[in-house]
Amino acid sequence: MSQQAFQILYNALVEIATAPAFFDDTKRLQEIAKQALQEIAKPQNDEVQ
């Protein structure tokens, strides 16, 4: 996992832990998860090419 992907995941978890009421908006939570997964996938794609 790249440092950037780890940072995105870490930041998302910190936000969820510190402001759970904000994450009643599941669409926002899905966007964060999608962004993190895309960042995790990027280094793997670069290595294959």
C-alpha positions in Angstrom: 0.0 0.0 0.0 1.4 3.4 -0.9 2.0 6.0 1.7 -0.7 8.2 0.0 -3.3 5.4 0.1 -2.5 4.7 3.8 -2.9 8.4 4.6 -6.3 8.5 2.9 -7.5 5.5 4.8 -6.1 6.8 8.1 -7.7 10.2 7.6 -11.0 8.6 6.8 -10.9 6.5 9.9 -9.9 9.5 12.1 -12.8 11.5 10.7 -15.3 8.6 11.3 -14.0 8.2 14.8 -14.1 11.9 15.7 -17.3 12.9 13.9 -19.6 9.9 13.5 -22.7 12.0 13.1 -21.2 13.4 9.9 -21.1 9.9 8.5 -24.8 9.5 8.7 -24.3 10.6 5.1 -23.4 7.2 3.6 -22.8 8.7 0.2 -19.9 10.7 1.5 -18.5 7.6 3.3 -18.8 5.6 0.1 -16.9 8.4 -1.8 -14.0 8.2 0.7 -13.9 4.4 0.5 -13.9 4.5 -3.3 -11.1 7.1 -3.3 -9.0 5.0 -0.9 -9.5 1.9 -3.0 -8.6 3.7 -6.2 -5.4 4.9 -4.5 -4.5 1.4 -3.3 -5.0 0.1 -6.8 -2.9 2.7 -8.6 0.6 1.4 -7.5 -0.4 -2.2 -8.5 -1.5 -1.0 -12.0 1.8 0.9 -12.4 3.8 -2.1 -11.5 2.0 -4.3 -14.0 2.7 -1.9 -16.9 
